[in-house]
């Protein structure tokens, strides 16, 4: 083996070793308040505020550079509230999911900074836990799985060494029709969500 190949192998090993030593894994609890809706339920009614919440665990895998990979495992209370002014009627469709959002994250600033802004984007998967329209159980006519995309921005505050207060605002758009028949609506119905999330991440290097 010539010196050029030996040098190339040593250089690759050094770069790989540096990447491994610079990796960080953080995990911790996370919760959020959210406004949720389901699109195209009734063209004669308008969407009203439908508060929900989410709670569970978050993790982030990152390097000392600006990129990271994040994921959550959360219980999410969702659904929609419709208000018809002409009929003076308000209806609710309450759903709940076990959610798995996955995202690519870009962090601004350096790892040691006390505040790090971030933006993120990725898919979200949902497994239906419950579905009730007013007082009627609609789980059998609601799709068991949901797929969507989510995007957002936030700030991470360094509380102490390897401990971060994690905050973000997240918008989620469903991509699958969640109704399996026309029991509720004749159109396609997609989940929507706007959430404010807060959590604490404990880092392991």
Residue, then its C-alpha position, 0 to 999 in steps of 0.5 A: x500500500x503506497x503512502x498516498x492510500x495510507x494518508x487517505x485512510x488516516x485522514x478518513x479515520x480522523x474525520x470520522x473520529x471527530x464526528x463521533x466525538x462531537x455527537x450529542x443525544x438529548x432526551x426529556x419531557x415535552x408538552x404543548x397547548x394547541x389549536x386543532x381543526x379538521x378541514x372541509x367538514x361543513x361548508x356552511x359552518x366556520x371553524x371555531x377555537x378548539x383547544x387541545x394539548x399534547x404530552x410525552x417525550x422528545x429527543x434530539x440527536x445533533x453534532x457540534x455543527x448546526x444540524x440535528x435530528x429530532x423526534x417525539x412520542x406524544x399523546x395528542x388531543x385533537x379534533x375540530x369545533x364548528x360553529x354555524x351562525x345561521x343555525x346557532x349551532x356548535x358541533x365538536x369532533x374530538x379525536x386523540x392520537x399517539x403521535x410520532x413527529x420526526x424532523x430535521x433541525x437547523x440550529x443557529x449559533x454555536x453549541x455552547x451559546x446560551x440561546x440557540x434559535x432553530x427551524x425544523x421540518x419533517x413528517x408526522x405519523x399518528x395512530x388513532x386512539x379515540x374519535x367521538x363526534x358529539x356523543x357518538x363514538x366514531x372510531x370505527x369510521x375514522x382512519x386508524x393512521x394519519x400521516x402529515x408534515x410539520x414545520x416550525x421554529x423555536x428557541x433553545x435556552x441553556x439552563x446549565x451544562x447539557x440541560x436545555x429549555x426547549x420551546x417552539x411553535x409548530x404547524x402541522x398539516x395532515x395529508x390523509x383523509x381521516x374519514x373512512x366513509x361519508x358518515x360525517x362529511x362527503x368531502x376529504x377531511x384533513x387534520x390541522x394543528x398549531x401548537x406551542x410546545x415547551x420541554x426540558x432536554x437533558x444532554x448526553x455526549 
